[in-house]
Amino acid sequence: MGRQNRGTNAGPQDKQHFSHSHILKLIVNPTETLICNACEKPNNSHTPFYGCNTCQYFLHDNCFNAPRFINHSSHPSHPLTLHQIPSYSSRSYTCKACGSAGNGFCFSCAACEFDIHLQCASSPSSILVNNHPHQLELHFGSPYEDKNIKYNCDMCNVIMNRDDWLYYCAGCDFGSHLHCAITSPEVGVFPKQHRPIPNSNPNPSQNSNSSWNSHANEAVEMINSVNDDHDRLIAAQIRAQIDARSRRAILDSI
């Protein structure tokens, strides 16, 4: 009896994610509400959703494609790493951006115990809302010089935590919670990520020679380009002189 293939039988739209050992399959029009294990939000019928039914493990497409590392302006001293599970013994964290608890994925700096939700990490730097005519800018904490000033959210009128992020219009002194400004928070575009580029040549002297050769080649190409331009200019001037002399010769003969 021949052996049966025990492979995963993954389809062309199925995907593997670092956070789960099984292939995640595309789920189209689920009949029940499914919760994303990354952002802890329910599935949206307008966006792709992937899951492992055996383990009841699901991810939005945007959460699936979140980068593993980001440099975020809210924490410029260190890059943030995407963690599947909070690194604390409680298996939960408090988001530095919105102040609420989280149990799903987070961008984290272990050295500083700095953790933020995926949604908060992808908050746009500026936003327009229906409640205010001007653009609101993202602030990573109190917008006032006096950090002891208390202030309310101008959309829900609740006193805001001075350490939480907010959207703010300085000209009108109008501020808002993140969740009030973004009524349906979803993971979106993250800050540009800077991943280390592996060094394919372990010999530093060779690297320096290679770099020198590269700069030398660029210099030669630039000189050749200048020479070519100069030659073309001289040739154009000679052609112009020949044409002018030809015209004078014709006129003299007439």
N, C-alpha and C positions, 0 to 999 in steps of 0.2 A: 504494500500500500504506500503510495507516495505521500510525502509530508505536505501538509497544508501550509500556505504562507501565513505566518503570524504577524505580518507587518501591520502598520497603523492604518493602511488603506486611506491615506490622507488625500482629499480632493484638491483641485487646483486653487480653491479659495480658502483652504484650511491653513492655519498658521501655528508655528511653535513660538512660545514666549518663555523668556528666562525664568519667570515666576512659577511655571507649572510644568510638571514632567510629561503631561499628555498633550497631544495635538488639540488645538482649539478649533472647533468647527464653526463655520458661518451659520448664524441663526437668523432666519427670515420670518418675520411676522410671528413672534412667539405668542402663544395663547395665554401666557401668564406673565405677571410682572417679575422681571429678573433684576437682581441688584448687582451692580458692577463691584467686583472685589477690590478694585483699585481706588475709585473715587467714592464708593459707597452710595452712588446715586442709581436710580432705576434706569432701565434701558429706554432709549428714545427711538421711536419707530422710524425716525427720519435718518438715523445714522446706523452704520453696520455694528453688529454685536457678535462677539465670539464667545464660545463656551465649551466646557467639558461637562456634559450632563451626568456622567458617572460621579464626578466629584462636586457637582453643583458649583462650578468655578466659572465666572463670567467676566468679560472685559469689554468696555466700549472700544471702538476702533481707535479713537484719539488716545485713550489710556494705554492701549496696546502699543502705540507708536511713541509714547513719551520717551524722551532721551534718558540715558542712564546717568549722565552728568550734565550739570548746567552751571554757568557762572551767573549768579543773580545779583542785581544791584542792591538788593535789600541786605545782602551779606557779602560784601566785597572781599573780605579777608580770606575766605576759603570757598572752593567749589562745593556744590551740593550734590549728593549722591542719591539716586532713587533707590528706596528700600521697599521691598515687598511687605515686610513685617517690621513694625517699630522695634528698634534695638533695645528698648527698655523692658525690664522684667514684667511690667504691667501689660505689655503688648498694646499700649495705647500712647498717645502723645497729645500735647496741646499745641495747636497751630499758632505760630508766632504772628501770623498775618491777621487772622480773624478771631483768635482767642477761643475757638471751639475745639472739642476733643476729636480725635481721629483714631481709627483702628485699621484703616486700609493703607494704601501706598502713601509714601511721603518723601519729599526731598529733604535730606537731612545733612547736617554737619555734626558728626559725632563729637568732635573736639569742643564745640561750643554748645552742644545740646540745643541746636537750632533746627526746628522742624516746621515744614509748611505743607498744606494740602496741595495736591496736583492742581486743583482749580485755582487756588490762590497764587501758585507759582506762575500760572499762565494768565494772570490778570493783566489786561492791557494798561499801558502807561497813561492813557487818557481815554475819556469816554464821554458820550453825550447821553443825557437822560431826559425824560419828558418833564420832570419837575423843575428843570432849570434851563435857562436859555443859553448858557455858556458851557464850554468844554470844562470837564472836571479832570484834574491831574491826580495821579496816584501818589500818595505820601506814605512813607513807612513809619508812621507814628504821628504825634502831635504836630500840627503845622505852625504852632505858636512858639515864639522864642521863650516865653515863660512856660515851661513844661508842667507847671502846677495848675494851669488854667483848666477848669472843667468846661466841657462843651457837649452839646447834644447833636445827634444826627438830625439833620433838617428834613429828613424824609419820614422817619418813624418817631422822632422826638425823644428817643431813649438816650440817656447819658452814655457817651462813648468811652471806651478804655483808651487811655492816652498812649498805650503801647501798640494798639492795633492799627493796621493799615486803614486808610480811608481815601475817598475821592473828595477833592477839595477845589473850590474856586476862590482864589485869594482876593480877587476884586470885589466879590460879593460876600465874602466870609460864609460861604455855603459849603457844608461838609456832609458826607454820607458814608454809612457802613458799606463795605464791599457787597454784602448780600442784598442791601437795599438798592444799590445802583445797578447791580447785575441780578435781575430777578430770576433768571434761569441759568445758574452757573454751570458751565461745562468746561472740560479741559480743552484748551485751544492751542494757541501758538506760544511756545516757550521762548525765553531769551536764547540768543545764539550760544550754542555749546562749543566749548573748546576742548577737544580731545587730544591727548598727547600723541604725537606722531612718532612711531617707532623708528629707532636709528638702525638702518639696514647695514651700516658700515661701522663696526665696533672700534676701528682704529681711528683715533682722533686726528693723528697726523695726516692720514689719508683724507679725512673729512675736510681738514683745513686746506690741503692741496686741491681737493675737488672744488671747494668753495672758491679758492684763488683762481683755478682754471676757468670756472664758470664766469667770474667777474672779468677775467682777461678776455674770454670769448665775447662777452657782451661789449667790452670796450672796442675790440677789433671790429665787431659788426657795426658799432656806432660810427667808427672812423670810416669804414667802407661806405656806409650810408652817406656820410658827409661828403666823401670823395665823389661818390656817384652823383650826388646833387650838384656838386661843384662842376663836374664834367658836363652835366646836362646844361647847366647855366652857360658855360663857355661855348658849348656847341650852339646853343640858341643865339648867343651874341654873334658868333661867326656867320651863322645862316642869315641873320639880319643884315650884317655888313655886306655879304655877297649879294643879297636881294637889292640893297640900296645901290651898290655899284652897278648892278645890271640895269636898274632903272635909269641911272645917270647915263650909262653907255647908250641906251636906246634913245634917250632924249637928245644926246649929242649928235647921233647919227641922223636924226630927223632934222 
